[in-house]
Amino acid sequence: MNEEILNIYENFQNESLSIFFDDLISFINKYHLEFSKYISGEYLESMEKFEAKNFILGHSDDNFEVAIPYYKDLIEQGLDKENICRQVSSLVWDLSGYLLDKICPNCHDSNLRLTSSIDKKQIITFCDECLYTGIDGKFVEIDEEILPANKNQVNSYLKQQYM
């Protein structure tokens, strides 16, 4: 497991996020049993179906050119399987998440991320810092898992904002 993820990280190029993303999803699928011990079932099941072509990748404030070497170093230092699973899952979230130009109305520390309900019926704004969740600009409590909004949801949301 460690050598495989190191190899994926070695091949990271900011210009080819699609290949990198799909490699991460293949890795997750290959190690499904390991991931299922640490990642929520609904989120894992959804994540295993992700494809790069369905997302606007790299639209966040994360600097992947810095993060990937750091993640690689952690693994080389002996990161355990649980933390590798969490690291890869988090990386998929960061790569596929679409960050809006809207500051969180709750904490005012971070831009909101565009997310979706598992059934893809609700577009939800989400703050990674304070965990604020909103629908149509109003705070709501969400009991279910949320996913990164896919390309169609992002385009639909942006179109509605500029009408």
Z-matrix of the N, CA and C atoms (Angstrom, degrees):
N
C 1 1.459
C 2 1.532 1 110.87
N 3 1.343 2 115.88 1 -48.05
C 4 1.468 3 119.99 2 -177.55
C 5 1.525 4 112.13 3 -61.41
N 6 1.332 5 116.31 4 -45.80
C 7 1.463 6 120.14 5 -178.69
C 8 1.531 7 111.17 6 -64.28
N 9 1.321 8 116.54 7 -37.72
C 10 1.468 9 119.93 8 -178.93
C 11 1.526 10 111.83 9 -66.27
N 12 1.330 11 116.77 10 -44.03
C 13 1.465 12 117.86 11 -179.75
C 14 1.527 13 110.33 12 -70.49
N 15 1.323 14 116.82 13 -34.24
C 16 1.471 15 119.22 14 175.19
C 17 1.528 16 110.12 15 -60.90
N 18 1.315 17 117.00 16 -41.21
C 19 1.461 18 121.29 17 179.04
C 20 1.529 19 110.75 18 -63.43
N 21 1.323 20 116.88 19 -41.51
C 22 1.464 21 120.48 20 177.21
C 23 1.528 22 109.88 21 -62.70
N 24 1.325 23 116.81 22 -44.68
C 25 1.464 24 120.65 23 178.77
C 26 1.531 25 111.27 24 -64.06
N 27 1.318 26 117.12 25 -37.29
C 28 1.480 27 121.46 26 177.85
C 29 1.520 28 111.22 27 -59.05
N 30 1.327 29 116.88 28 -34.96
C 31 1.457 30 121.56 29 -176.40
C 32 1.526 31 113.51 30 -88.44
N 33 1.338 32 117.11 31 4.74
C 34 1.460 33 120.82 32 -179.99
C 35 1.522 34 110.74 33 -62.61
N 36 1.324 35 114.35 34 131.52
C 37 1.467 36 121.83 35 170.83
C 38 1.520 37 107.09 36 -140.41
N 39 1.306 38 115.68 37 130.19
C 40 1.468 39 120.21 38 -178.58
C 41 1.528 40 111.65 39 -59.57
N 42 1.333 41 116.45 40 -26.89
C 43 1.465 42 120.52 41 -179.03
C 44 1.522 43 112.56 42 -76.84
N 45 1.310 44 117.39 43 -15.48
C 46 1.469 45 119.65 44 -178.36
C 47 1.527 46 110.74 45 -128.34
N 48 1.328 47 114.62 46 57.64
C 49 1.463 48 120.36 47 -179.85
C 50 1.519 49 112.24 48 -62.56
N 51 1.328 50 117.30 49 -30.84
C 52 1.466 51 120.38 50 -179.30
C 53 1.522 52 111.68 51 -62.05
N 54 1.306 53 116.29 52 -45.82
C 55 1.471 54 120.40 53 179.32
C 56 1.522 55 109.74 54 -64.23
N 57 1.315 56 116.44 55 -45.68
C 58 1.462 57 121.78 56 -179.92
C 59 1.535 58 110.44 57 -60.04
N 60 1.317 59 116.01 58 -46.56
C 61 1.465 60 121.43 59 -179.62
C 62 1.531 61 110.77 60 -60.32
N 63 1.317 62 116.52 61 -49.70
C 64 1.466 63 120.16 62 -179.91
C 65 1.530 64 111.71 63 -63.47
N 66 1.329 65 117.35 64 -33.19
C 67 1.471 66 120.55 65 174.90
C 68 1.530 67 111.03 66 -64.60
N 69 1.330 68 116.59 67 -39.44
C 70 1.472 69 120.24 68 177.35
C 71 1.532 70 110.75 69 -64.11
N 72 1.323 71 116.37 70 -41.69
C 73 1.469 72 120.08 71 179.47
C 74 1.529 73 109.96 72 -65.63
N 75 1.309 74 117.90 73 -40.79
C 76 1.477 75 120.76 74 176.34
C 77 1.523 76 110.77 75 -61.23
N 78 1.316 77 116.29 76 -40.18
C 79 1.465 78 121.70 77 177.94
C 80 1.527 79 110.16 78 -61.80
N 81 1.320 80 116.50 79 -45.26
C 82 1.472 81 121.58 80 179.06
C 83 1.528 82 110.12 81 -60.64
N 84 1.318 83 116.26 82 -45.08
C 85 1.468 84 120.08 83 179.24
C 86 1.522 85 111.61 84 -63.22
N 87 1.314 86 116.81 85 -41.19
C 88 1.470 87 120.68 86 -179.41
C 89 1.527 88 110.99 87 -62.99
N 90 1.321 89 116.47 88 -37.84
C 91 1.463 90 121.60 89 -177.36
C 92 1.534 91 111.66 90 -106.62
N 93 1.322 92 115.12 91 35.47
C 94 1.464 93 121.11 92 -178.48
C 95 1.541 94 112.34 93 -49.39
N 96 1.316 95 117.29 94 -47.50
C 97 1.477 96 119.79 95 -177.75
C 98 1.520 97 111.89 96 -59.72
N 99 1.300 98 116.63 97 -41.23
C 100 1.469 99 120.16 98 178.87
C 101 1.528 100 110.36 99 -66.74
N 102 1.334 101 116.76 100 -46.57
C 103 1.465 102 120.96 101 -179.53
C 104 1.525 103 111.13 102 -63.10
N 105 1.320 104 117.00 103 -35.42
C 106 1.470 105 120.28 104 -176.92
C 107 1.532 106 112.37 105 -65.54
N 108 1.310 107 117.46 106 -16.76
C 109 1.472 108 120.83 107 177.07
C 110 1.535 109 112.02 108 -76.40
N 111 1.328 110 116.27 109 -22.56
C 112 1.466 111 119.58 110 -169.87
C 113 1.527 112 114.94 111 -125.59
N 114 1.325 113 117.76 112 -16.21
C 115 1.459 114 121.80 113 -175.58
C 116 1.528 115 108.44 114 -115.33
N 117 1.318 116 117.08 115 137.16
C 118 1.462 117 121.96 116 -179.18
C 119 1.528 118 110.73 117 -51.75
N 120 1.328 119 115.59 118 139.38
C 121 1.456 120 121.87 119 -176.96
C 122 1.511 121 114.55 120 -56.25
N 123 1.342 122 117.42 121 -46.84
C 124 1.465 123 120.84 122 -179.44
C 125 1.523 124 111.24 123 -64.39
N 126 1.316 125 115.89 124 -43.94
C 127 1.459 126 119.12 125 -178.84
C 128 1.529 127 110.28 126 -67.39
N 129 1.312 128 117.41 127 -43.40
C 130 1.462 129 121.18 128 179.77
C 131 1.523 130 110.31 129 -61.75
N 132 1.315 131 116.93 130 -46.39
C 133 1.462 132 121.27 131 -179.77
C 134 1.527 133 110.82 132 -59.34
N 135 1.306 134 116.84 133 -42.09
C 136 1.466 135 120.78 134 178.53
C 137 1.520 136 111.30 135 -68.92
N 138 1.328 137 116.15 136 -44.66
C 139 1.458 138 121.51 137 -177.66
C 140 1.532 139 111.23 138 -61.23
N 141 1.314 140 117.11 139 -35.91
C 142 1.461 141 120.61 140 -178.77
C 143 1.529 142 112.13 141 -65.49
N 144 1.322 143 117.24 142 -16.89
C 145 1.466 144 121.68 143 178.68
C 146 1.528 145 112.52 144 -97.71
N 147 1.327 146 117.74 145 -4.76
C 148 1.460 147 121.18 146 -178.82
C 149 1.528 148 110.10 147 -61.89
N 150 1.327 149 114.73 148 143.73
C 151 1.460 150 122.17 149 172.43
C 152 1.520 151 107.20 150 -135.09
N 153 1.316 152 115.90 151 139.98
C 154 1.459 153 121.01 152 -177.37
C 155 1.522 154 112.24 153 -53.37
N 156 1.319 155 116.75 154 -38.81
C 157 1.471 156 120.25 155 -175.83
C 158 1.527 157 112.90 156 -62.48
N 159 1.330 158 117.39 157 -16.05
C 160 1.465 159 121.07 158 -177.69
C 161 1.526 160 113.88 159 -94.49
N 162 1.334 161 117.07 160 1.32
C 163 1.464 162 120.54 161 -176.55
C 164 1.523 163 111.12 162 -129.99
N 165 1.311 164 115.24 163 158.04
C 166 1.461 165 121.73 164 169.07
C 167 1.521 166 104.58 165 -94.24
N 168 1.309 167 116.33 166 100.15
C 169 1.465 168 121.22 167 -171.83
C 170 1.526 169 112.45 168 -82.26
N 171 1.325 170 115.15 169 145.63
C 172 1.453 171 121.45 170 172.88
C 173 1.512 172 114.84 171 75.18
N 174 1.315 173 117.93 172 19.29
C 175 1.469 174 121.08 173 -179.85
C 176 1.523 175 109.76 174 -97.26
N 177 1.319 176 114.30 175 62.09
C 178 1.464 177 120.24 176 177.83
C 179 1.516 178 107.60 177 -140.78
N 180 1.303 179 116.43 178 -176.92
C 181 1.459 180 119.28 179 178.36
C 182 1.531 181 111.62 180 -95.34
N 183 1.329 182 116.52 181 14.50
C 184 1.460 183 121.05 182 179.48
C 185 1.524 184 110.01 183 -80.23
N 186 1.326 185 115.37 184 139.48
C 187 1.461 186 121.20 185 176.35
C 188 1.528 187 107.34 186 -100.96
N 189 1.314 188 116.18 187 93.59
C 190 1.460 189 121.02 188 -175.28
C 191 1.523 190 112.60 189 -67.53
N 192 1.330 191 116.80 190 -27.02
C 193 1.471 192 119.70 191 178.53
C 194 1.529 193 111.49 192 -66.70
N 195 1.310 194 117.11 193 -22.61
C 196 1.463 195 122.02 194 174.94
C 197 1.530 196 110.54 195 -93.47
N 198 1.322 197 115.83 196 -40.27
C 199 1.468 198 120.83 197 -175.51
C 200 1.525 199 113.14 198 -65.87
N 201 1.318 200 117.84 199 -43.57
C 202 1.466 201 120.52 200 -175.20
C 203 1.528 202 111.66 201 -62.77
N 204 1.333 203 120.43 202 -47.71
C 205 1.467 204 118.77 203 176.02
C 206 1.543 205 112.64 204 -60.42
N 207 1.320 206 116.32 205 -35.13
C 208 1.467 207 120.18 206 177.31
C 209 1.531 208 110.29 207 -64.62
N 210 1.346 209 116.79 208 -46.40
C 211 1.463 210 121.09 209 177.83
C 212 1.525 211 110.77 210 -60.69
N 213 1.309 212 114.95 211 -40.31
C 214 1.469 213 120.58 212 179.10
C 215 1.532 214 110.60 213 -61.37
N 216 1.321 215 116.05 214 -44.81
C 217 1.471 216 120.78 215 178.41
C 218 1.523 217 111.47 216 -59.92
N 219 1.316 218 116.85 217 -41.97
C 220 1.465 219 120.12 218 179.14
C 221 1.525 220 111.29 219 -60.65
N 222 1.312 221 116.54 220 -42.14
C 223 1.464 222 120.00 221 179.37
C 224 1.523 223 110.79 222 -66.82
N 225 1.314 224 116.32 223 -41.92
C 226 1.473 225 120.02 224 178.97
C 227 1.524 226 111.85 225 -63.95
N 228 1.323 227 116.77 226 -26.21
C 229 1.465 228 121.23 227 177.57
C 230 1.524 229 112.22 228 -82.26
N 231 1.333 230 117.22 229 -3.15
C 232 1.459 231 119.85 230 174.85
C 233 1.512 232 115.75 231 106.24
N 234 1.309 233 117.83 232 33.66
C 235 1.458 234 121.24 233 177.80
C 236 1.527 235 109.69 234 -59.18
N 237 1.332 236 116.98 235 135.48
C 238 1.468 237 120.37 236 -178.45
C 239 1.530 238 111.39 237 -78.80
N 240 1.327 239 116.06 238 169.23
C 241 1.471 240 121.66 239 -175.16
C 242 1.519 241 112.26 240 -60.38
N 243 1.314 242 117.56 241 -40.17
C 244 1.467 243 119.90 242 179.34
C 245 1.517 244 110.91 243 -58.32
N 246 1.317 245 116.63 244 -47.36
C 247 1.461 246 119.63 245 -177.40
C 248 1.521 247 112.77 246 -73.65
N 249 1.328 248 117.63 247 -27.00
C 250 1.463 249 119.57 248 172.44
C 251 1.529 250 108.87 249 -65.54
N 252 1.316 251 117.20 250 -45.54
C 253 1.468 252 121.03 251 178.70
C 254 1.524 253 110.69 252 -59.63
N 255 1.307 254 117.05 253 -44.35
C 256 1.468 255 120.66 254 179.76
C 257 1.533 256 111.07 255 -66.49
N 258 1.335 257 115.83 256 -39.65
C 259 1.460 258 121.25 257 179.33
C 260 1.536 259 110.76 258 -62.57
N 261 1.323 260 117.30 259 -48.14
C 262 1.464 261 121.72 260 -178.68
C 263 1.533 262 110.24 261 -65.65
N 264 1.314 263 117.18 262 -43.19
C 265 1.461 264 121.27 263 178.47
C 266 1.529 265 110.58 264 -60.78
N 267 1.297 266 116.45 265 -44.04
C 268 1.461 267 121.48 266 178.64
C 269 1.534 268 111.06 267 -64.16
N 270 1.309 269 116.20 268 -39.06
C 271 1.460 270 120.80 269 179.11
C 272 1.529 271 110.94 270 -64.75
N 273 1.315 272 117.05 271 -40.54
C 274 1.469 273 121.00 272 176.55
C 275 1.529 274 109.44 273 -61.69
N 276 1.332 275 116.53 274 -43.77
C 277 1.479 276 121.64 275 177.67
C 278 1.529 277 110.33 276 -59.29
N 279 1.327 278 116.76 277 -46.76
C 280 1.459 279 120.82 278 -177.83
C 281 1.526 280 112.55 279 -67.23
N 282 1.321 281 116.73 280 -39.44
C 283 1.467 282 120.44 281 -179.63
C 284 1.527 283 112.00 282 -68.30
N 285 1.318 284 116.92 283 -40.72
C 286 1.459 285 120.70 284 -173.24
C 287 1.520 286 113.43 285 -90.41
N 288 1.310 287 116.93 286 -12.07
C 289 1.458 288 120.22 287 -178.31
C 290 1.510 289 113.07 288 -74.22
N 291 1.318 290 116.00 289 137.94
C 292 1.458 291 121.96 290 179.11
C 293 1.525 292 108.11 291 -103.41
N 294 1.320 293 116.10 292 115.88
C 295 1.454 294 121.91 293 -179.38
C 296 1.523 295 109.79 294 -89.90
N 297 1.309 296 115.96 295 128.10
C 298 1.462 297 122.36 296 179.32
C 299 1.527 298 110.25 297 -85.22
N 300 1.311 299 115.99 298 164.22
C 301 1.460 300 121.35 299 174.31
C 302 1.519 301 110.36 300 -88.70
N 303 1.317 302 116.67 301 33.71
C 304 1.469 303 122.06 302 -179.97
C 305 1.521 304 108.56 303 -118.69
N 306 1.322 305 115.41 304 128.54
C 307 1.463 306 121.68 305 176.88
C 308 1.528 307 108.86 306 -77.37
N 309 1.305 308 115.90 307 143.89
C 310 1.458 309 121.30 308 178.57
C 311 1.536 310 109.74 309 -57.87
N 312 1.331 311 117.32 310 127.33
C 313 1.463 312 120.06 311 179.45
C 314 1.526 313 113.18 312 -72.72
N 315 1.316 314 116.65 313 -11.24
C 316 1.460 315 120.77 314 -177.83
C 317 1.533 316 111.90 315 -92.71
N 318 1.323 317 117.43 316 -57.04
C 319 1.473 318 120.18 317 -175.13
C 320 1.529 319 113.26 318 -99.64
N 321 1.316 320 117.83 319 -19.31
C 322 1.463 321 123.71 320 -179.03
C 323 1.527 322 112.99 321 58.17
N 324 1.345 323 117.16 322 21.86
C 325 1.460 324 121.68 323 -177.92
C 326 1.517 325 114.04 324 -106.10
N 327 1.314 326 118.22 325 -19.50
C 328 1.450 327 120.64 326 -170.22
C 329 1.520 328 110.37 327 -145.67
N 330 1.311 329 115.11 328 155.07
C 331 1.457 330 118.80 329 173.34
C 332 1.519 331 109.44 330 -75.63
N 333 1.320 332 115.81 331 152.97
C 334 1.457 333 121.20 332 178.72
C 335 1.524 334 110.50 333 -79.13
N 336 1.306 335 115.64 334 146.49
C 337 1.455 336 123.97 335 176.82
C 338 1.527 337 106.98 336 -102.39
N 339 1.310 338 116.47 337 142.41
C 340 1.457 339 120.98 338 177.19
C 341 1.525 340 108.49 339 -89.70
N 342 1.331 341 115.41 340 122.14
C 343 1.460 342 121.07 341 -177.63
C 344 1.524 343 109.86 342 -130.09
N 345 1.315 344 114.61 343 -179.62
C 346 1.451 345 120.86 344 -175.87
C 347 1.518 346 110.04 345 -142.87
N 348 1.316 347 115.01 346 154.01
C 349 1.460 348 119.13 347 170.49
C 350 1.535 349 107.78 348 -70.63
N 351 1.315 350 116.20 349 160.17
C 352 1.470 351 121.31 350 -179.62
C 353 1.532 352 110.71 351 -55.87
N 354 1.333 353 116.84 352 -39.96
C 355 1.466 354 119.94 353 -178.71
C 356 1.531 355 112.68 354 -79.08
N 357 1.331 356 116.57 355 -0.59
C 358 1.472 357 124.69 356 177.43
C 359 1.528 358 113.74 357 65.89
N 360 1.327 359 117.16 358 16.10
C 361 1.469 360 120.37 359 -178.70
C 362 1.524 361 112.56 360 -87.89
N 363 1.323 362 117.72 361 -24.44
C 364 1.463 363 121.80 362 -178.33
C 365 1.524 364 110.53 363 -116.05
N 366 1.322 365 116.14 364 132.90
C 367 1.460 366 120.40 365 170.62
C 368 1.519 367 105.97 366 -96.54
N 369 1.318 368 115.48 367 127.47
C 370 1.460 369 122.41 368 -171.97
C 371 1.522 370 109.08 369 -124.91
N 372 1.336 371 116.49 370 134.17
C 373 1.458 372 118.98 371 171.69
C 374 1.524 373 107.45 372 -90.33
N 375 1.326 374 115.59 373 143.05
C 376 1.458 375 120.79 374 -171.75
C 377 1.525 376 109.68 375 -141.68
N 378 1.316 377 116.09 376 139.30
C 379 1.466 378 121.92 377 176.39
C 380 1.523 379 109.25 378 -106.19
N 381 1.320 380 116.30 379 121.55
C 382 1.467 381 121.26 380 178.76
C 383 1.529 382 111.88 381 -67.50
N 384 1.323 383 117.28 382 -23.95
C 385 1.468 384 120.75 383 -176.79
C 386 1.532 385 112.66 384 -79.94
N 387 1.328 386 116.62 385 -54.09
C 388 1.472 387 119.96 386 -173.70
C 389 1.532 388 113.15 387 -108.57
N 390 1.335 389 116.41 388 -2.27
C 391 1.464 390 124.05 389 178.48
C 392 1.533 391 113.54 390 69.56
N 393 1.335 392 116.58 391 20.28
C 394 1.461 393 121.83 392 174.67
C 395 1.528 394 108.74 393 -57.85
N 396 1.329 395 117.04 394 138.24
C 397 1.464 396 122.31 395 173.03
C 398 1.524 397 108.43 396 -127.50
N 399 1.321 398 115.68 397 135.29
C 400 1.450 399 120.09 398 -178.83
C 401 1.514 400 112.59 399 -140.76
N 402 1.315 401 115.14 400 149.15
C 403 1.457 402 122.14 401 173.53
C 404 1.524 403 106.55 402 -128.47
N 405 1.333 404 116.08 403 127.95
C 406 1.464 405 122.13 404 -178.45
C 407 1.527 406 111.81 405 53.82
N 408 1.320 407 116.53 406 39.30
C 409 1.459 408 121.36 407 176.35
C 410 1.517 409 115.77 408 77.71
N 411 1.317 410 117.28 409 6.32
C 412 1.466 411 120.67 410 -179.13
C 413 1.523 412 109.58 411 -118.39
N 414 1.326 413 115.66 412 138.84
C 415 1.462 414 121.14 413 177.91
C 416 1.526 415 110.26 414 -62.39
N 417 1.312 416 115.78 415 135.02
C 418 1.465 417 121.91 416 174.42
C 419 1.528 418 108.10 417 -139.15
N 420 1.320 419 115.08 418 150.68
C 421 1.460 420 119.27 419 174.06
C 422 1.511 421 107.83 420 -93.35
N 423 1.305 422 115.73 421 130.23
C 424 1.462 423 122.08 422 -178.65
C 425 1.527 424 107.61 423 -113.64
N 426 1.312 425 116.66 424 123.01
C 427 1.462 426 121.12 425 179.87
C 428 1.522 427 112.87 426 -92.42
N 429 1.307 428 116.80 427 -18.28
C 430 1.456 429 120.31 428 -176.79
C 431 1.525 430 110.90 429 -97.52
N 432 1.323 431 115.39 430 170.24
C 433 1.454 432 121.23 431 175.47
C 434 1.524 433 109.45 432 -65.37
N 435 1.316 434 115.96 433 152.27
C 436 1.456 435 120.73 434 171.71
C 437 1.524 436 108.04 435 -119.26
N 438 1.310 437 114.88 436 154.87
C 439 1.461 438 122.60 437 -178.74
C 440 1.524 439 108.98 438 -121.91
N 441 1.316 440 117.05 439 159.09
C 442 1.466 441 118.17 440 170.86
C 443 1.530 442 109.18 441 -61.60
N 444 1.308 443 116.78 442 140.12
C 445 1.468 444 120.53 443 177.56
C 446 1.525 445 108.93 444 -66.09
N 447 1.316 446 115.72 445 138.44
C 448 1.461 447 118.93 446 178.65
C 449 1.533 448 109.80 447 -81.84
N 450 1.312 449 115.41 448 174.31
C 451 1.465 450 122.25 449 -175.65
C 452 1.532 451 111.80 450 -56.24
N 453 1.329 452 117.64 451 -44.31
C 454 1.464 453 120.56 452 179.95
C 455 1.524 454 111.74 453 -64.19
N 456 1.326 455 116.89 454 -40.70
C 457 1.465 456 120.14 455 179.09
C 458 1.523 457 110.92 456 -66.13
N 459 1.327 458 117.32 457 -41.38
C 460 1.462 459 121.21 458 178.65
C 461 1.529 460 109.84 459 -61.77
N 462 1.329 461 116.18 460 -48.60
C 463 1.468 462 119.64 461 -179.44
C 464 1.524 463 111.54 462 -61.64
N 465 1.311 464 117.22 463 -41.36
C 466 1.463 465 121.51 464 178.21
C 467 1.525 466 110.87 465 -63.43
N 468 1.314 467 116.82 466 -45.03
C 469 1.465 468 121.85 467 179.62
C 470 1.530 469 110.32 468 -61.49
N 471 1.321 470 116.28 469 -47.73
C 472 1.474 471 120.33 470 -177.94
C 473 1.523 472 110.91 471 -64.81
N 474 1.320 473 117.19 472 -37.87
C 475 1.457 474 121.32 473 178.73
C 476 1.529 475 109.86 474 -62.28
N 477 1.349 476 117.32 475 -42.92
C 478 1.469 477 121.35 476 179.24
C 479 1.528 478 111.49 477 -65.19
N 480 1.326 479 117.11 478 -34.39
C 481 1.459 480 120.70 479 -178.43
C 482 1.519 481 112.30 480 -69.03
N 483 1.323 482 116.25 481 -28.54
C 484 1.472 483 119.92 482 -175.82
C 485 1.518 484 113.27 483 -104.00
N 486 1.322 485 116.43 484 15.98
C 487 1.471 486 119.61 485 177.37
C 488 1.511 487 110.01 486 -89.17
